[in-house]
Amino acid sequence: MRRDPGGRAAEQVSDTPSLKGAAVGRRIGIGLMYGLWKPRVLGAWKVPATGPVILAVNHAHNIDGPLVMGTAPRPLHFLIKKEAFVGPLGPFLEGIGQVKVDRSGTDRTAVTRALEVLGNGGALGIFPEGTRGDGDFASLRAGLAYFAVRSGAPIVPVAVLGSTDAKGRLVKGLPPLRSRVDIVFGSAFEAGDGTGRRTRTALDAATVRVQDRLTAHLADAKRLTGR
């Protein structure tokens, strides 16, 4: 129980992202992605079928999140910047189990909700670069390593590789309609060194370790797909 500002007891409402909502979001993503583009999914079997897992996705297109939501074998709860939660899109994103994060500082509410997802054995999606850019994992934030080390969840690298040709592009930042987009899932790995340490030095070392693995996966994905 909690108390409202007037001191009266009130029922505690859970803010844990909804797994059922994420499952609905996955179905929406499947319809949207396969209806507008031609996803080619490679290595989805590498995503653990059960238990906590973090999918680390490169971010070069506006549709990277929905693409992975619609092609991953499990419902996903993505960390999404709060700027996307505007108008009717805000309640919709919350309804499908996505996690709003304020990137201007340490958003403790978002951290708590993300850890709850993993603590409940769910799948968390993260853009470790923080924002859409070249999609090359060159600028990696420490948050990914923190979640992985803190929760003990393995990381699955995901490379989204779409056309950069402007011809046929519906909106800037989107691949041309009906173009092929490759989503390549890599092998799961542990971010920590096995000691369970969460010191700043340990997290810095884990961030470097994670970046090396993500960069290597992206290079392998490009060779595999000919991108």
N, C-alpha and C positions, 0 to 999 in steps of 0.2 A: 504494500500500500504506500501511497504518497499523500501529501497534504497540499491542498490548493492554497493560493495566497491568503485566503481568509482563515486558514487553519483547519478547515474541514477535511476529513478523510476522503480520498478519491481513489478510484480503482487505477492501479498501475497499468498503463498502456505500453505494450512492448514495441520498441522501435527496431527490433531485429528485422532485417530485410526478408521479405517473404519468399520462400522456396517455391510455393505454388505460383506466385507472381512471376518469378524468374522462368518457370516452365512455360507460362503463357507468353512471356517475352521471347523465348526460344522459338515457339511456334510462329509468332509474328515475324521474327527474323528469317525463318525458313521461307515463308511465303514471299516476303519482300525481296530477299536476296536472289532467290531462284526465279522470281518473276521479272526482275529488272536487269540482272546480270547473269553471268554463267560461271558460278563458282566451281573450281576444281579443288577438291579437298584431298590432301595427302597426309598420311600419318595420324589420322584422328584416333586410331586404336592405341596410340601411345599415351593418351590421357587416361590416368587411373580411373577405373569405373566407379570406385567408391572412395570415401575418405577425403580429407581436406586437400586441396590442390590450388595452386596459383598459376593462372595463365598469363604470361608476360608477352604482350603484343606490341610490335612496332606500329608506329602511327604516322601514316603518310596521307591517308584519305579520310574524309568525313564519315565514311560508312564502315570503317574498320571495326568499330564496336558491334553494330548490327550484323556485319558479316560473320564475325567470330561467334556471336550469340546464335546465329542461324546455322552454323556449320559444326560447332563443337558438339560432342556426344553427350554433354551434360548441361543442365541449366546454369547460367552464369550470373553472378552479381558483379557488375563493373563499377569501379570507382570513376565517377563522372564529375567534371568540373561543375560548380554550382551555377555558372553562367548559362548552362544548358537547361536549367530548371526554371524556365520562364513561361508564364501563361499556362495554358492547359497541358503543356509538355511536362511541367513539374509533377503534378499528380500522376500523370501517366507513367513517367519514369519510376517514381516511387512505388506505384502500383505493380510494376513488373520487377520489383525487387532490386532496383539499382541504388547505388550509394552516392549521395551528394557529398562533394568534398570542396572545401574552401582552400584554394591553393595559395592564399596570401600569407598563411602561417600554418602552425600545427593545428589541424582540425581534430580535436580530441574526440568529438562525436563520431566523425567519419572513421577514425582509427578504431574506436570501440565497436562500431557496427561491422567493420571489415573483419576484425578479430572474432566477432560473434559468428560471422558466416563460416570462418575456418573452424572455429570451435565446435560448430554444429555439423562438421564434416562436409561443408559445401565447397563450391568452386568459386574463386574470386578472380575477376579479370582486372588487370592493371596495364596501363600504358606507362611503362617505366620512364619514358622520356618526358612525361609530364604534360606535353601538349603536342599538337600535330606539327610535324616538321619534315625532315628528309626521310624519316622512318628507318634510320640506320643504327639505332641504339647508341649513337655517339655521345649523347648527353644523358647519362643515367642518374636518376635521383636515388637517394638512399632508402626511400620508403619501401621499395620492393624487398630489399635485403632484410629490412626490419621486420616486415610481416612474415617473411619466410623463416627467419631465425626465431622470432618470438613464438610462432605457432608450430614450428616444426614441419610445416607443409612443404612438399616438393614443388619445384617450379617446372612448368612445361613452357618452353619457348615457342612462340607462334609468329610466323612470318606471313604478312599479308602483302602480296605482290600484285599490283594492278597496273593497267596501262597508264602511261603518262601523256598519251596523245590527246591533244585538246579537241580533235575532231570528234563530233558526236557527244561531247560532254554536256550533260544536263545542267550542272552547276559546278562552279569552280571548286576544286577539291574532291570531285567525284570522278570515278572512271567513266568512260563513255558507256552509254546504255548498251546492254546486251554484249558487252565485251567480256572476255575471260578474266577472271580474277583468281589467283592461286592463293590458297590458305594452306600453309605447311606447318604441321605440328611436329615438334621435336621430342626427344627423349627427356623424361623427367629427371631432375637432378636436385641435390640438396645444396642450399646456399651456405650453410654453416660448415665449420671445420670438424664437426663431430663432438666438440667439447660442450656445446650448449651455452657458451659465453655470449653475453649481450653488451659487452663494453663497447665504447666508441671505436677502439682499435679493431675489435672483432667485427663490428658492423662495416667499418671501412674496408677491411680485407674481404668480407663477404660481398660487398658491392663490386669490388674489382673482379672477384671470382665470377659473379653473376654476369657482369658486362662481357667478360671474355667468352662465356658460354653462349650468351645471346648473339654476340657478334659472329661467332663461329657458326651458329645455326643459320643466321641470315645468309652468310656466304654459301653454306651448303644448299640452302633453299634456292638461291639464285642459280647455282650450278645445276640443280635437279630440274628446275623448271625452264632453264634457258633465258631467264629474265636479265 
